[in-house]
Amino acid sequence: MKSYVLTVKCKSTRGIVAAISGYLADNECNIVDSSQFDDLDTGMFFTRVSFISEGGVSLDDLSAGFEPIAEKFGMEQQFYDSADRMKVLLMVSNFGHCLNDLLYRWKIGALPIDIVGVVSNHMTYQKIVVNHDLPFHHIKVTKENKPQAEAQLMQIVEDSGAELVVLARYMQILSDALCKKMSGRIINIHHSFLPSFKGANPYKQAYERGVKLIGATAHYVTADLDEGPIIEQDVARITHAQSADDYVSIGRDVESQVLARAIHAHIHHSTFINGNRTVVFPPSPGSYKSERMG
């Protein structure tokens, strides 16, 4: 039996759930997990349905047969094979905590993705990447060569078939054009002190102000710097006894965890962009894998 996922986004109206469940039942499919949300402010409906094809119907046939229903309700819909692993391109600069965390999760099977390469504007993590048998791409970025650098980046995305780009503390600002072209396909991570503590050493600034909570935010990248739709956030409590270095260490831990959870939600098709916000459904049962032994 094959396991599939159906995602739907459309205007909310009566009969959507009945139409979806009826169609799947008619095609000998059994729903194993389902989440839905009606946004009363925008009038939009979102749903993610995980199901098993007990009759052997192919993904292509399911998708083609669903078209009349999608047209009737004006749906943006997509069928996915749960066994398919998303191709992901990682980008990093000189802070490697998120990169190292993602590589570890990928290596042990806790993050089921296919990493197709790592891009950096520095050589700092070349050895680490190559030791993981992954392609490393050094793209130096300056004010003068930025258009050429982004063209090189897009060539890597196209050649590798990357479906998602993850800015794992990549410290270069992407152009508006690139953000629009890759809309909904780039995830960034940063500390959650913005807009209070901007610029260099935000953790030191937070320490000097006696901040008691350190947080991190993962979001989709848009042309508005660090203001894209938020996918995941978390915080850690700080006490007066902790130093500025402690702030940095704790902050890096939170950033790593938040980024991994955001990627996990995206690759399992649990996220929907809803204007400036997101709808993020809980993971399906069994979507978190334990470490591979052996």
Beta strands, then each sheet from edge to edge (+ up, - down):
strand 1: 2-11
strand 2: 29-39
strand 3: 44-53
strand 4: 76-81
strand 5: 86-92
strand 6: 113-120
strand 7: 136-138
strand 8: 164-167
strand 9: 186-191
strand 10: 213-220
strand 11: 230-237
strand 12: 271-274
strand 13: 277-280
sheet 1: 2+ 3- 1+ 4-
sheet 2: 7+ 6+ 5+ 8+ 9+ 10- 11+
sheet 3: 12+ 13-
end
